[in-house]
Amino acid sequence: MIGWPSPSSKPTACSGERLQLGADMLSRIKPVAWPLIASIAAIAFSPLLMLSTGEENLYVLWIAVLMAALWIAQRLTKREVGVALGDSKSYLAAFAYPTVIIGCVILGAWADQLFDLKDFMWSTVFRRISLNFLLTFVLALITEEGFFRGALWGSCERAGFSPAKTIIWTSLAFGLWHIAVPLVDPEFTQPLIKVPQYAIGSTIFAVAMGALRLRSGSVVVTSACHALWNATVYTLFGAGEKAGQLGITDTSLWDPERGYAGLALAALAAILLWRWIKPAKA
């Protein structure tokens, strides 16, 4: 009979050597290379993991893994990752951003007589927005905001990027990461011709979030803004090819994410936030 090998110091030594070798390899990676490595890992592997496994949640959960891995590998500080509550003015701007844009789109859709309120119920709207806000806030904190405005942001700072370059880099990475969403996620399915607009809109949104992140030093602030945006937009307007509580089926113009008016308003808001924060002078 062949017995199990008895414990010895050799395997332990080998394990220790492997850990030391891994640590040495990580230490040899220059700080300026980390943002590129992390961005490619997010953009490329999120859709690949989802398509290869059939698990939709892996698209987002993968960047939670990346967030933790990047934080640990670079030994980022809490300040670099944005672990802070933020200030009242930043929260005011964070809640004003989605409120003003969505409010203007609602007014435009109302003026264009696009509402179909046969299934509209205030209680349903309030419940869905409240629940979606809380759920999205927690998820965004440990996934999209935690990675793009958290660990990747800190990695860019560690690489010596200026505040303006950090916003641009993380925003482009965020936009590119979203390109595959309407192609592989059934909840956000859109015609191929609309995919570039979706990616551009995501990039513009990220610029606004980046400005808020720079102003507040907090991913909690950006997570709150992100959560209010998603909860309100998807409840009232829907997502992909689905209509929301307002019953708007023609989303080509009056929709915060899928419409050209929403895109223009988001771009204007991002420009105003940029001018207010002044990243080039930060």
C-alpha positions as CSV (number, residue, x, y, z in Angstrom):
1,M,0.0,0.0,0.0
2,I,1.2,3.4,-0.9
3,G,0.8,5.8,2.0
4,W,0.4,9.6,2.0
5,P,3.7,11.4,2.1
6,S,4.6,12.6,5.6
7,P,4.7,16.4,6.1
8,S,8.2,17.8,5.8
9,S,9.9,21.2,5.7
10,K,10.6,20.8,1.9
11,P,7.1,21.5,0.6
12,T,6.8,24.4,3.0
13,A,10.1,25.8,1.8
14,C,9.0,25.3,-1.8
15,S,5.8,27.2,-1.1
16,G,7.7,30.0,0.5
17,E,10.0,30.2,-2.4
18,R,7.1,30.4,-4.9
19,L,5.5,33.2,-2.8
20,Q,8.8,35.0,-2.8
21,L,9.2,34.5,-6.5
22,G,5.7,35.9,-7.1
23,A,6.4,38.9,-4.9
24,D,9.7,39.5,-6.7
25,M,7.9,39.4,-10.1
26,L,5.3,41.9,-8.9
27,S,8.0,44.2,-7.6
28,R,9.7,44.3,-10.9
29,I,6.6,45.6,-12.7
30,K,7.0,49.4,-13.0
31,P,4.2,51.5,-11.5
32,V,3.5,53.1,-14.9
33,A,2.7,49.7,-16.3
34,W,0.0,48.8,-13.8
35,P,-2.8,51.0,-15.1
36,L,-2.4,49.4,-18.6
37,I,-2.3,45.9,-17.2
38,A,-5.4,46.4,-15.1
39,S,-7.3,48.2,-17.8
40,I,-6.7,45.4,-20.4
41,A,-7.6,42.8,-17.8
42,A,-10.9,44.5,-17.2
43,I,-11.8,45.3,-20.8
44,A,-10.8,41.9,-22.3
45,F,-11.6,39.4,-19.7
46,S,-15.0,40.6,-18.4
47,P,-16.8,39.6,-21.7
48,L,-14.6,36.6,-22.2
49,L,-15.5,35.2,-18.8
50,M,-19.2,35.8,-19.3
51,L,-19.3,34.2,-22.8
52,S,-17.2,31.2,-21.8
53,T,-19.2,30.4,-18.6
54,G,-22.6,31.7,-19.5
55,E,-22.7,33.5,-16.1
56,E,-23.9,37.1,-16.7
57,N,-22.8,38.3,-13.3
58,L,-19.2,37.5,-14.0
59,Y,-18.9,40.5,-16.3
60,V,-19.2,42.8,-13.2
61,L,-17.8,40.5,-10.5
62,W,-14.6,40.1,-12.4
63,I,-13.7,43.7,-11.8
64,A,-14.3,43.3,-8.1
65,V,-11.6,40.6,-8.2
66,L,-9.4,43.0,-10.1
67,M,-10.0,45.8,-7.6
68,A,-8.8,43.6,-4.7
69,A,-5.9,42.2,-6.7
70,L,-4.6,45.7,-7.8
71,W,-5.1,47.1,-4.3
72,I,-3.0,44.3,-2.8
73,A,-0.4,44.0,-5.6
74,Q,0.4,47.7,-5.4
75,R,-0.2,48.1,-1.7
76,L,-2.4,51.1,-2.4
77,T,-3.4,53.3,0.5
78,K,-7.0,54.0,1.5
79,R,-6.6,57.6,0.3
80,E,-5.4,56.4,-3.1
81,V,-8.3,54.0,-3.5
82,G,-10.8,56.7,-2.3
83,V,-11.9,55.2,1.0
84,A,-13.4,58.3,2.4
85,L,-16.9,59.7,3.1
86,G,-16.5,62.9,1.1
87,D,-18.0,66.4,1.8
88,S,-21.5,67.8,1.6
89,K,-20.9,69.9,-1.6
90,S,-19.7,66.8,-3.4
91,Y,-22.8,64.9,-2.5
92,L,-24.9,67.9,-3.6
93,A,-23.2,67.8,-7.0
94,A,-23.5,64.0,-7.1
95,F,-27.3,64.1,-6.6
96,A,-27.8,67.1,-8.8
97,Y,-26.0,65.5,-11.8
98,P,-28.6,62.7,-12.5
99,T,-31.5,64.8,-11.2
100,V,-31.0,67.6,-13.6
101,I,-30.2,65.5,-16.7
102,I,-33.1,63.0,-16.1
103,G,-35.4,65.9,-15.3
104,C,-34.7,67.7,-18.5
105,V,-35.1,64.4,-20.5
106,I,-38.5,63.8,-18.8
107,L,-39.6,67.3,-19.7
108,G,-38.6,66.8,-23.3
109,A,-40.3,63.5,-23.6
110,W,-43.5,65.0,-22.0
111,A,-43.4,67.9,-24.5
112,D,-43.0,65.5,-27.3
113,Q,-46.0,63.5,-26.0
114,L,-44.1,60.2,-25.7
115,F,-45.5,59.1,-22.4
116,D,-47.7,56.0,-22.1
117,L,-48.7,55.9,-18.4
118,K,-51.3,53.1,-18.5
119,D,-49.0,50.9,-16.3
120,F,-47.5,53.8,-14.2
121,M,-47.9,53.6,-10.4
122,W,-46.2,55.9,-8.0
123,S,-45.8,53.2,-5.4
124,T,-44.0,50.9,-7.9
125,V,-41.7,53.7,-9.0
126,F,-40.8,54.7,-5.5
127,R,-40.2,51.1,-4.4
128,R,-38.1,50.2,-7.5
129,I,-36.0,53.3,-7.3
130,S,-35.4,52.9,-3.6
131,L,-34.4,49.2,-3.8
132,N,-32.4,49.6,-6.9
133,F,-30.5,52.6,-5.4
134,L,-29.5,50.6,-2.3
135,L,-28.5,47.5,-4.3
136,T,-26.6,49.5,-6.9
137,F,-24.8,51.6,-4.3
138,V,-23.4,48.5,-2.6
139,L,-22.5,46.8,-5.9
140,A,-21.0,49.9,-7.5
141,L,-18.8,50.5,-4.4
142,I,-17.1,47.1,-4.8
143,T,-17.2,46.8,-8.6
144,E,-17.4,49.6,-11.1
145,E,-16.6,52.5,-8.8
146,G,-14.4,50.5,-6.6
147,F,-12.2,49.5,-9.6
148,F,-12.4,52.4,-12.0
149,R,-12.6,55.3,-9.5
150,G,-10.9,53.3,-6.8
151,A,-8.0,50.9,-7.4
152,L,-7.4,51.9,-11.1
153,W,-7.5,55.6,-10.0
154,G,-5.0,54.9,-7.3
155,S,-2.8,53.0,-9.7
156,C,-2.8,56.0,-12.1
157,E,-1.8,58.3,-9.3
158,R,1.0,55.9,-8.2
159,A,2.2,55.9,-11.8
160,G,2.6,59.7,-11.6
161,F,-0.4,60.6,-13.8
162,S,-1.7,64.2,-13.4
163,P,-5.3,64.6,-12.1
164,A,-6.5,65.4,-15.6
165,K,-4.7,62.4,-17.1
166,T,-6.1,60.1,-14.4
167,I,-9.7,61.2,-15.2
168,I,-9.1,60.7,-18.9
169,W,-7.5,57.3,-18.5
170,T,-10.1,55.9,-16.1
171,S,-12.9,57.3,-18.2
172,L,-11.6,55.7,-21.4
173,A,-11.2,52.4,-19.7
174,F,-14.7,52.6,-18.3
175,G,-16.1,53.4,-21.7
176,L,-14.2,50.6,-23.5
177,W,-15.2,48.2,-20.7
178,H,-18.9,49.0,-21.6
179,I,-18.6,48.4,-25.3
180,A,-19.4,44.7,-25.0
181,V,-22.3,45.2,-22.6
182,P,-25.1,45.7,-25.2
183,L,-23.6,42.9,-27.3
184,V,-23.4,40.1,-24.7
185,D,-25.8,41.1,-21.9
186,P,-29.4,40.3,-22.7
187,E,-30.6,43.0,-20.3
188,F,-28.9,45.8,-22.2
189,T,-29.2,44.4,-25.8
190,Q,-29.2,47.2,-28.4
191,P,-28.8,47.4,-32.2
192,L,-25.2,47.3,-33.3
193,I,-25.4,50.8,-34.7
194,K,-26.2,52.1,-31.2
195,V,-23.2,50.5,-29.5
196,P,-20.7,53.4,-30.2
197,Q,-23.2,55.9,-28.7
198,Y,-23.6,53.7,-25.6
199,A,-19.8,53.5,-25.2
200,I,-19.4,57.3,-25.7
201,G,-22.2,57.9,-23.2
202,S,-20.4,55.7,-20.7
203,T,-17.2,57.5,-21.2
204,I,-18.8,60.9,-20.7
205,F,-20.5,59.6,-17.6
206,A,-17.1,58.4,-16.3
207,V,-15.6,61.9,-16.9
208,A,-18.3,63.3,-14.6
209,M,-17.7,60.6,-12.0
210,G,-14.0,61.3,-12.3
211,A,-14.5,65.0,-11.6
212,L,-16.6,64.1,-8.5
213,R,-13.9,61.6,-7.4
214,L,-11.2,64.3,-7.7
215,R,-13.4,66.9,-5.9
216,S,-14.4,64.6,-3.0
217,G,-11.5,62.1,-2.8
218,S,-14.2,59.5,-2.3
219,V,-15.7,56.5,-4.2
220,V,-18.6,56.6,-1.8
221,V,-19.7,59.9,-3.4
222,T,-19.4,58.5,-7.0
223,S,-21.1,55.3,-6.0
224,A,-24.1,57.3,-4.6
225,C,-24.3,59.3,-7.9
226,H,-24.0,56.1,-10.0
227,A,-26.6,54.3,-7.9
228,L,-29.1,57.2,-8.3
229,W,-28.5,57.4,-12.0
230,N,-29.0,53.6,-12.6
231,A,-32.0,53.3,-10.3
232,T,-33.9,56.2,-11.8
233,V,-33.0,55.7,-15.4
234,Y,-33.8,52.0,-15.5
235,T,-37.0,52.4,-13.5
236,L,-38.4,55.3,-15.5
237,F,-37.0,54.7,-19.0
238,G,-36.0,51.0,-19.0
239,A,-32.8,49.5,-20.5
240,G,-31.9,47.6,-23.7
241,E,-35.1,47.1,-25.7
242,K,-37.4,47.3,-22.6
243,A,-39.5,50.3,-21.7
244,G,-39.7,51.7,-18.2
245,Q,-42.6,53.0,-16.1
246,L,-43.0,56.1,-18.3
247,G,-43.9,53.8,-21.2
248,I,-41.5,55.5,-23.7
249,T,-40.8,53.2,-26.7
250,D,-39.1,55.7,-29.0
251,T,-35.8,56.3,-27.1
252,S,-33.8,57.6,-30.0
253,L,-33.9,61.2,-28.7
254,W,-35.5,61.5,-25.2
255,D,-33.7,58.9,-23.1
256,P,-30.8,59.6,-20.6
257,E,-28.7,56.7,-21.9
258,R,-30.1,55.6,-25.3
259,G,-31.2,59.1,-26.6
260,Y,-29.2,61.8,-28.3
261,A,-30.7,64.4,-25.9
262,G,-29.4,62.5,-22.9
263,L,-26.0,62.2,-24.5
264,A,-25.8,66.0,-25.2
265,L,-27.0,66.9,-21.7
266,A,-24.5,64.5,-20.1
267,A,-21.7,66.0,-22.1
268,L,-22.7,69.5,-21.1
269,A,-22.9,68.4,-17.4
270,A,-19.4,66.8,-17.7
271,I,-18.0,70.0,-19.1
272,L,-19.5,72.1,-16.4
273,L,-18.1,69.7,-13.7
274,W,-14.7,69.7,-15.3
275,R,-14.7,73.6,-15.3
276,W,-15.8,73.6,-11.7
277,I,-13.2,71.1,-10.5
278,K,-10.4,72.3,-12.8
279,P,-8.4,69.0,-12.9
280,A,-5.5,70.7,-14.8
281,K,-4.9,72.9,-11.8
282,A,-5.5,70.3,-9.1
